Amino acid sequence: MAVTIHPTALVNSKAELGENVYVGPFSIIEKNSVIGDGSRIVSNVLIGENTIIGKNCNIFHGAVIGTIAQDLKYKGEEAWLKIGDNNIFREYCTINRGTIANGKTVIGNNCAFLAYCHVGHDCIIGNNVIASNTLNIGGHVTVGNNVGFGGVAAVHQFCKVGDFAYIGAYAKVVKDIIPFALVGGEVGSLKIVGINKVGLERNGFDSKRRRKIINSYKILFQGDGTVQESIEKLSKEFPGDEDIISIVNFIKNSERGIYKMNI
């Protein structure tokens, strides 16, 4: 099917547009960008150079996707932004491409970033991530799959967020968040307040599986043992369990330390 480009749009000759792509009024697509089949770029959007966007993505009014890193160390080196399929970027989202540190920023499939969200340079964002309005993610952040963010949340650079976690509105994230966690609290006193029960139910986790995760949290956060002792106990209590392995491996790879839970 034909590509539709509004007469006021500017599309660089070195950009590549797939089938059935729509580019709306006053939008700009720079060189070395690729727009996948069925994607829609509506009005006043800027797609920066070296940006690869997958199929069936929808990018709304005023979004700025794939511009250079907001990092004073950036010296103009070649870097990329790679976005998967079926993603939504609502009004005025800003997504930066990478730096020499990682070479690229990556966003997976089936994500939704609502109005005014920002994703910084060199971030790795998984699949099925839902970000409410005005989420701000600093550079080098890693976000797993099936993660949700409440509105006006902020994530400090280099933090990691595990699979199936949910971060409540107004959160100020400065440590790593383990898989399956529900995180909330006043600004400056963020903590795990339980498991992400609603998210897990929506993704097919039955009551037995959810209870196992709750029990693993009790082992982690009850008692006076060290974190190392707790994860060793977890491995013994749930040998070979994929959910528990994901928690253990996440903690082992944490560099900023993890949020904990008062049980």
C-alpha positions in Angstrom: 0.0 0.0 0.0 1.1 3.5 -0.7 2.9 5.9 1.7 1.0 9.0 2.6 3.1 12.1 3.2 1.4 15.5 3.9 2.7 18.3 1.6 4.0 20.2 4.6 6.1 17.3 6.0 9.8 17.1 5.4 11.2 13.6 4.8 14.9 13.2 4.1 15.8 11.3 1.0 17.9 8.9 3.0 15.0 7.9 5.3 13.2 4.7 4.6 9.4 4.4 4.9 7.6 1.1 4.8 4.2 0.2 3.3 1.1 2.1 4.5 3.1 4.7 6.5 1.4 8.0 7.2 3.4 11.2 7.8 1.3 14.1 9.0 1.5 17.9 8.7 4.7 19.7 9.6 6.4 16.5 10.7 10.1 16.0 10.0 11.9 12.7 9.4 15.7 12.9 9.3 18.3 10.8 7.4 19.1 7.2 8.2 15.7 6.7 9.8 13.5 3.7 9.2 9.7 3.7 9.7 8.1 0.3 9.7 4.9 -0.8 7.8 1.7 0.7 9.1 3.2 3.2 11.4 1.6 6.7 11.8 3.6 9.9 12.4 1.0 12.6 13.0 1.4 16.4 13.1 4.5 18.3 14.3 6.6 15.2 15.1 10.4 15.1 14.8 12.0 11.7 14.0 15.8 12.2 14.4 18.4 10.6 12.4 19.6 7.0 13.1 16.1 6.1 14.4 14.6 2.7 13.6 10.9 2.4 14.3 9.0 -0.9 13.9 5.6 -1.8 12.5 2.3 -0.3 13.5 3.6 2.4 15.8 1.6 5.5 16.5 3.5 8.7 17.3 1.3 11.7 18.3 1.4 15.4 18.0 4.6 17.2 19.1 6.7 14.0 20.0 10.4 14.2 19.5 11.9 10.8 18.9 15.5 10.0 18.3 17.4 13.2 19.1 20.9 13.3 20.5 21.6 12.5 24.2 21.0 15.1 26.8 24.5 14.4 28.1 27.3 16.9 28.2 29.8 14.1 27.6 28.2 13.4 24.2 30.6 14.4 21.5 28.6 13.7 18.3 29.5 10.0 18.0 27.2 7.8 15.9 24.4 6.3 18.0 21.0 4.9 17.4 17.5 4.6 18.7 15.8 1.2 18.0 12.0 0.9 18.7 10.0 -2.3 18.2 6.5 -2.9 16.9 3.1 -1.8 18.1 4.2 1.1 20.3 2.4 4.3 21.2 4.1 7.6 22.0 1.5 10.2 23.0 1.8 14.0 22.8 5.2 15.6 23.5 7.1 12.4 24.4 10.9 12.8 24.1 13.1 9.7 23.4 16.9 10.2 23.0 19.2 7.9 21.1 22.4 6.5 22.7 26.0 7.5 23.3 29.3 5.8 22.9 28.6 4.1 26.2 26.1 1.7 24.8 25.7 2.9 21.2 21.9 2.8 21.3 18.7 3.3 23.2 16.3 0.3 22.8 12.5 0.1 23.3 10.7 -3.2 22.8 7.3 -4.1 21.5 3.8 -3.2 22.6 4.7 -0.3 24.9 2.7 2.8 25.6 4.3 6.1 26.7 1.6 8.6 27.6 1.9 12.4 27.2 5.2 14.2 28.2 7.2 11.0 29.0 10.9 11.1 28.6 13.4 8.2 28.0 17.0 9.2 28.3 20.1 8.0 26.3 21.3 4.4 26.4 18.2 3.0 28.1 17.0 -0.5 27.5 13.2 -0.8 27.8 11.5 -4.2 27.5 8.1 -5.3 26.0 4.7 -4.4 27.3 5.8 -1.4 29.3 3.0 1.1 30.2 4.2 4.6 31.3 1.6 7.1 32.6 1.9 10.8 31.9 5.2 12.6 32.7 7.3 9.6 33.5 11.0 10.7 33.4 13.7 8.0 32.9 17.3 9.0 33.2 20.1 7.7 31.1 21.4 4.1 31.2 18.2 2.8 32.9 17.1 -0.8 32.3 13.4 -1.7 32.5 12.2 -5.3 32.2 9.0 -6.7 30.5 5.5 -6.0 31.6 6.4 -3.1 33.8 3.9 -0.3 34.7 4.6 3.3 35.9 2.2 5.7 37.6 2.1 9.3 36.6 4.9 11.8 37.4 7.3 9.1 38.4 11.1 9.6 37.9 13.8 7.0 37.6 17.5 7.9 38.4 20.2 7.1 35.8 21.6 3.5 35.9 18.7 2.1 37.9 17.1 -1.2 36.9 13.5 -2.3 37.2 12.6 -6.0 37.1 9.9 -7.8 35.1 6.3 -7.4 36.2 7.0 -4.6 38.6 4.7 -1.6 39.1 5.9 1.8 40.3 3.3 4.1 41.8 2.6 7.7 40.9 5.0 10.4 42.1 7.7 7.8 42.8 11.3 8.9 43.0 13.3 5.8 42.1 17.0 5.9 43.1 17.6 2.1 43.7 16.8 -1.1 41.8 13.3 -2.6 41.9 13.2 -6.4 42.0 10.8 -8.4 39.7 7.1 -8.6 40.6 7.3 -5.7 43.2 4.6 -3.1 43.9 6.4 0.0 44.9 5.0 3.1 46.5 5.3 5.6 49.3 5.9 9.2 50.0 8.6 11.0 48.0 11.9 10.1 49.5 10.6 7.1 51.4 9.9 4.7 48.5 9.5 1.0 49.5 8.0 -2.3 48.3 4.5 -2.5 49.6 3.6 -5.9 48.2 3.6 -7.8 44.9 2.1 -6.4 41.7 -1.0 -8.6 42.2 -3.2 -6.9 39.6 -0.4 -7.0 37.0 0.4 -10.7 37.7 -3.3 -11.7 37.5 -3.6 -9.9 34.2 -0.6 -11.9 32.9 -1.9 -15.3 34.0 -0.2 -15.8 37.3 -2.5 -18.0 39.3 -3.0 -17.8 43.1 -0.4 -20.6 43.8 2.2 -18.9 41.7 1.5 -15.5 43.3 1.7 -17.0 46.8 5.1 -18.5 46.0 6.4 -15.1 45.1 5.0 -13.6 48.3 6.7 -16.3 50.3 10.0 -15.6 48.5 9.6 -11.9 49.5 9.2 -13.0 53.1 12.4 -15.0 52.9 14.2 -12.0 51.4 13.0 -9.3 53.8 12.3 -11.1 57.1 15.0 -11.8 59.6 18.4 -10.4 60.2 20.4 -12.2 57.6 22.4 -10.6 54.9 21.1 -10.2 51.3 23.5 -12.9 50.2 22.2 -15.3 52.9 18.7 -14.6 51.9 19.2 -15.3 48.2 21.1 -18.5 49.0 18.1 -19.6 51.1 15.7 -18.7 48.2 17.7 -20.9 45.8 17.4 -23.8 48.3 13.7 -23.3 49.0 12.7 -23.0 45.3 15.3 -25.0 43.3 14.9 -24.5 39.5 11.9 -22.2 39.8 12.0 -19.6 37.0 10.3 -16.8 38.9 12.7 -17.2 41.9 15.7 -17.5 39.6 14.7 -14.2 38.0 14.6 -12.5 41.5 17.9 -14.0 42.6 19.7 -13.1 39.3 18.3 -9.6 39.4 19.7 -9.1 43.0 23.1 -10.5 42.1 23.3 -8.1 39.2 22.2 -5.0 41.1 24.7 -2.3 41.3 22.7 0.4 43.1 21.1 -1.8 45.8 17.5 -2.8 45.9 14.4 -1.4 47.6 13.2 -3.5 50.5 9.9 -4.4 52.1 8.8 -4.1 55.7 7.1 -7.3 56.7 
